[in-house]
Amino acid sequence: MTSTTVPTITLSTSVAKDPGILVVGLAEASDGEVLVGLPDDLAKSFARALGTDLAELARQLGGSATPGRTVLVPAPAGLRVVVVGLGPIDVTPEQVRRATGAAVRVVAGLAAPAPKTVTISLETTEPEVIKGAVEGALLGAYSYRPIAPEVPGISQVTLVSPNKRPEARQALDLAVTTAKAVNTARDWVNTPANLLYPETFADAARSLARNARLSAEVWDEKALEKEGFGGILAVGGGSERKPRLVKLTYAPRGARFHLALIGKGITFDTGGLNLKPADGMYTMKTDMAGAAAVLATVAAIAELGLRIRVTGWASMAENMPSGSSYRPSDVLTMYGGTTVENGNSDAEGRLVMADALVKASEEHPNLVLDVATLTGACMVALGERVTGLMARDDATADLILDAAEAAGEQFWQLPIPEDARPKLESKVADLKSTANRYGGALTAAAFLSEFVPADIPWAHFDIAGPAFNEGNAYDYTPSGATGAAVRTLVALAHALAG
């Protein structure tokens, strides 16, 4: 089950005579709305044929400079033009990313007998803006169609830019690799849980590793039991589909920084014996979005050839109720020996993550990050589009927030207050997995922090909100899986590699 074919994308310094479907912008300037990216010769021919300029015609059809507002304008000689709102004329990379995503989604939905070609002309010059435009186009072109016949999508995208320097091509290559990783994560998250479960997910990770020339190691249920991965085994114990732990390694010569990434890979979460309500279970195939992001990111970093060592860990299990399920009040012995009293079998993510955090820390990485659709509490606090960031120190948090800003993803730092850890005290174990209902995202982070040595910088991403879009598509974000955190992780690795 895969997405539609990823279009090829090229750079050009000018709009070709046959541009396919042309995308231009409408932006806010000091003297009103102005058209961006339309060549003078086309502007003159449009004015002669239409009796008005393209900007005015776009406005008559409902277009404006409002970010993402998109209209299709019929033009002379059969040419079709999409005019998309850019917002203020001094554009940011994220403005352009959203605009190209919105425009390309419109183009992808147009009826056509064959795949379409698109030319995007938005006067992109700076490398960061070029990268944003390319990412927006490729992410906006994404469509997941596992059963329906393939609809002709977009085969070719040309981005018009006057920048002829190598930096332009480098920006394009970085954007293509990043967008491909995002779409890989989206495909995995969108795949139904009867097709993607721990064994098949691990097989997919192995296949990804072979293609990216990464080393891969997989622990099956026997290996997990032999080495004492009590959290993963407990969570996966109720399912006939046995758990897995996957490790992908990228270790280029000369790398001085070691980044460890840990992803939650619950391929379906019923809540276990603390069964979720029916409505809350429908989207639980998405509970492996953290693992999908981590694995796709490692492959992207390898493809880019960044000089940074990266290990990606994915804890995979299916949380099901049965006679062999773990129970509330069970005491589990985690990898490394810490004992945990299980407070709620629907708080399973932190248990599988804890095992992997300890295992990853044994290699003494310079930075440990974990990514998980962990708590509904984070969604209550930050909504459906913002990732919650919790870190031990502000320097690490600032590093990640800078990467998120560069990538165009919304992150917000939350605290791990001093009173969070005492709430996890247990009378029968080293700690309890849950506390009371207040500040649930914060106590979950406090729990995870117990499994990373204090001398290793660590941060936690809670992507429960932004990992899956249950509403309509918008900008470059489709309905369904979004690939949340991939762009930030790639940007962070790029910054750390120097």
N, C-alpha and C positions, 0 to 999 in steps of 0.2 A: 504494500500500500504506500504509494508515493504521491507527492504533489505533482502539479503540472510541470512540464519541462521548463527548466530555468532558461530564460532568454539569454542569448549572448549580448554583450554590451561593448560598444566601442566609443572612442572619442573622435570628434571631428571639429575642425575650426570653423565650419560654416554649415548652413542648412543646404542639403543636396536638392537637386531639381525635383527628385521624387522622394520626398521625406516620409512617405507613408502617412501616418497620422501625426500631425505636428502639435506639440504641446508648448504653449507660451504662457506667460504669467500676467496677472493684473495686480499692481502694487499701489500702496498708498504713498504719495509724495506730497510735498508741501503745497503744491498747486493742484491737488486732486489725484484721481486715479490715473495711472499711466500703464501702458502696455510694455511688457518686458520680453525681449527675445525675438520679436518679429523682424526679419530682415527688411530693409527699406524697399527693395524691389517688390516683395510680396505685399507690403503695406500699401504701396501705390496701386498695384493691380487689384487688391481687394477694394480699395476706395473707388476705383473706376467701375468695377463690376457691381458693387453693392450700393453705391451711392452714399456710403457713410464709412467711417473708419471701423476697424475691427473691434476696438475697445467699446465704442458706442453700441455696436450690434450685440456684443457680448452682454452689455448691461441691459439692453432691451429684452434679452433672453433669460435674464435673471442672474447673470454673473456679477461678481463684485470682487473687491480686493480682500474680502473676508477670508481668512486662511482656510484653505480646503474647499471653498465654494467653486464648483466646477460646472462648466457648460460646454456643450458640443456645438460648434458653429459651422454651418455649411459654407463652403468657400468656392471660388471659381475653379473651373476645370476639374471638378470632382474631388478636390482636396478637402480633407476634413481637419478641422483645427479644434483642439481642446484648450480652453482658456481657464486657468486655475488661479484662485486667489492666493497671494503670497503674504498679505499683511504689509507691514512697513517695508519700504523699499530697501533699507539697509538690512538685508536678510541675514539670518543666522543659519548654520547648517541644519538645525532641527526644523526651521521654517521650510527650508527647501526639501528636506526629507519628507515632511508631511505633505507638502504640495505635490511632489512627484508621485508619492504613494497614492494620493487621492486621484490624480489624473490617470495614472496607469490602471488603477482599478476600474475606472470608467471605460478606458480603452479595452481592457480585457473582457468586459461585459458586452461589448458591441457584437452584434451578429456579423459573422463573416464566414465565407466558405473555406478559408484557409487561415493559418496563423498570421497574425498582423505584425507589421513593422511600425516602430514609433521613433520619432525624433523629438528630443526634449531640448528646447532652447530657452534657457532662463538666465543667460549671461553669467554663468558660473565660471569663476576664475580662480579663487583661492582653493588650495587642496582640500581644506576641511569642508568647503561647500560642495566641491566636486564629489567627495566621499558621501556627503549627505544625500545628494541627488541620486547617485548610483544605488545606495542602499534603499532609498525610498522607492525607486523604480522596481528593484528586484523583490523587495518585500511586498510591495503593492501588487505585483504580478502573481503572487502565491495563491494557489487554490488547491484545496484538498478534495479530491473526487475519487473515493475508493471503489464506488460501485457504478455510478452514472457514466455513460459514455463520455470520453474525453471531448471537451468543447475546445475548438481552436482558440488558443490563447495568443500569446505574444512570442514571436520567435526572435526578434531583433530589436534592440534599443540602441539608438545613437544619441549620445549626449554632446551637445554643442558647447565648446569652450575655446576661448582664444588662447588658453594657456598651453604652450607647446613644450614646456620644460618637463624633465623627467618626473618631477614631483606630481604632475597631473596623472601620469600613468601609474605611479606608485599609489596614489590615492584611489584610483579606480581598482587596482588589484586588491588593495586592502578592503575596499567596500565589497567587492564581489565575494571574496573569501568569507568575510564576516556575514554577509547576507545568506550565503549558502549554508553556513553553520546554523544561523537562526532558523532557516527553513527545514534543516535536518531535525532540529529539536521540535519544531512544530509538527512534522510528520509523525514522529514517535508519540508525542502527546495526543495527537488526534486519533491514533490507531486504537480500535476497540480492544478492551482488556482480554477478550477471548483469543485475540491474535497476538497481543503483546503482553507477555507475562514473564516472570524472572528468567526462565530458560531461554525464551526467544529473544528477550531484550539483551541478555548476555551474548547470544549469538550475533545479534545485530551490532553490538559493541565490538566483538571480535572482527566482524567484516569491515567495520569502519576503521579499525586499527590496521588491518592489512592494507587497505587502500591508502591510508595516511602514513604508512611505514612507522607505526607505533608498536611498542611491545605491549602485549595484553596478557593479563593473568586473571583467571576466574576460579573462585572458590565455590564448589558445589556444596550440597548439604553435608556430605561426609567430611569434607575439608573444614567446613565451618564448625562442625561439632568437634573435630579433632583439636582445633586450635582455640576453642572456647569462645566463639562469637555468640554469647548468650542473648543479646538483644535481637539480632537478626533472626536467630533460630526461634525465639519465642514468638515474634510477630508473624513469621512465616509458618509456624507450626500448625495452624488451623486449616491450611490449604493443602489440597493434593498437589498443587504446583509449588515445588520446593524453592527456597530462597537461593540467592546468589550474591556474591560480592565480586565486583569487577574492578580491576585496576588497569588504567592505561598510563603508559610512561613515555614521555618525550624528554630526551636528555642529550641535547646537542653539545658538541665540543665547545669549550670555552665559556659555558654558562656558569655564572657566578651566583645566581639567585635561584632558589628553589621554592616554587609556589605549589602548594597542595590544595586541591579543590575536592570537596566532598559533596555528593548530591544524594538527596532522598529519592529512592526509586520504588515507591509503593505503587505497583502496577494496577492494583484496585484496592480501595479501602472501604470495606463495609462498616468499619468501626469495631469489628470483632464482636466479642460478647457484649460490649457497650454499643449495641447496634445503632447505626445512624437511622434517622427517619428516611422514608422512601425518597422524598424530594431531595434530600441532602446527599443521596448516594448516586444520583444519576450521572454527575460529572466526575465521579471519583476515579475514572480511568486517567485523570490528569494528575494524580497524586505522585507521579514520577517525573514531573516537570523539572525538578532540581537536578536529578540524575541526567535527564536529557540535555539540559543546558551544560552541565559539566563535561559530559562526553563529547558533545559537539564542539565545545570550546577547545578542548585539548587537540582535536583534529585540526581545527582552524589555526591554532598556534603553530602546529607542526607544518602545515601547508605554507604558512607565511615565513617559516624558517627563523622565527624569533630566537635570539640567543638567551633563552631562559629555560631552566629545567622545570617541567610541570608534571605532576602526577595527579591523575583524576581518579577518584574513587566513587563507585556507585553502589549503594546498598539496596538490593532489590528483594522485595518480598510482596506477597499478596496477603492482605489482612482479612481473614475469613472466620466466621463462627463455625465451630464444630466441636466434637468431643475431645479433640486434641488442641483446642485453642488455649492460649494463656489467659489467666483470669485476673480481675482486679484483686489486689492484695498479694499476688504471687511475688516472691522475691527472686530476682534474676541476677545471675552473675555475669557481668559484662566482660567483653574482651579486656584483659588487663587486670581483672580481679575485683573491680568495684561492684558492690551489691546495690541493687535498686529495687525498691518496693514499687510495684506497678499500681499506679493510682487509677488508671482508666485505659482500657485497651484501645480506645480511639485516640489516645496520645501516643501512637505507635512510631511516628516519624522520628522523634527524638531518641528512641531506643535503637533503631537501626543506624541512625547517624552517630550515636555515641560509640558504638563498636568501631566504625570506620574512622572516627576522629582519633581514637587511641592508636589504631593501627597506622594511620598516616603520620602521626606525631613521632612514631618510633624512628622515622627517617630524619628527624630534626630539620624540617623545612624552615625557610626564613619567614614564611607567612602561610597561615592556614585559613581558608575560607570555606564556609559551608553554605549550600543553597537548597532551600526546601520550601515546599508549599506546606508550611508548618501549622499556622494557627488561624482560625477564624477571628481571633481577637485582633490580629494585625489588620484584617480587613475592616473591622469595626472602627479601628483607630484611623486608618489611612485611606480607606476606600478601595476601589477595584483596580486602580491604575498605578499605585505607588508601592514600591518595594520598601519594606522596613529594614533598616540597617542597624545592627547592634554590634558594638566592638568593645574590646577591652580598653583601648586608648584612643584619644582623639586624633593622633597622628595617623594611625591606620584608617580611621573613619574618613579623615580628610582626603587621603590618597584614593579611597574608593569613591567618594563623592565627586572628586575631580574627574575620575574615569567615567562615572555615570553621566556627568554633565557633557563631557566630550562625546559620549556615545549617544546622547539624546534620550536617556532613560531617566525616569523620575524615581529618585531614592530620597528617603527621609530618615535621619538618624533618630533612633529611640534610645533611651538610657537602659542600663542594667543597674537598677538602684541597689543600694546596700542591703535593703530589706528583702530583696528577692530570694537570695540563697537561703536565709533562715526559714522561709516558707516551705522549703523542700526537705526539711528535717523529717526523719523517719525513726520510729521506735524499734524497727526490726531490721533495718538495712542502713547502708552508708548514706543513702538519700532516697527520697521519693520522687517519682517521675512527674507528679503534678502538684499544684497548690490549689488555692481557692480560685474563683472565677475572675477575680480582679487582676488586671495587668497580665493576662495569660501569655501574651507574646514576650513579655519581659522575663517572666519566670521560666519560660521555655528556653530562652537564651541563656539564662543563669544556669539551667540544667546542663546545656551543651558545653558551657565554658568549663565545667568540672572535668571534662574529658580531654582537654588540651592543656599541656603543662604551662604554668604561669609565665615561663620565660620565652614562650613562642607567641608572637603577635597573631591574633585571631579575630575574625569577624564572621557574623552570621547574616545571611540574606533571607528574609521571609517574603517569598514571592506568592503567597496564597492568593492575593488579589490580582496582580497583573498577569499571572501565568495563563489564564484562560478568559476569553472574552465571550460571555454568554449573550451579549447583545449583537447589534448590527455592526458590520465592518465600518471602520472609519480611518481616514488618512492611510497609512501603510499597515494598519492593524486589521487582520481578518477576523471574521467571526470564528471562534474556536481558539485553538492554541496560538500563542503569540511568540514563543521563543524568548520569554523574559529572561533577562540577566546575561544572555550570551554576548551582546554588544558591549556591555560594561566589562565583562571578564576579559574579552579580547583587548579592549582599550587599556585595561589595567596591565595585562601582560606586556603589551606594547610599550607602556610607560616604564615598567620595571626592567624590561630588556635593554632600555637605553637607546 
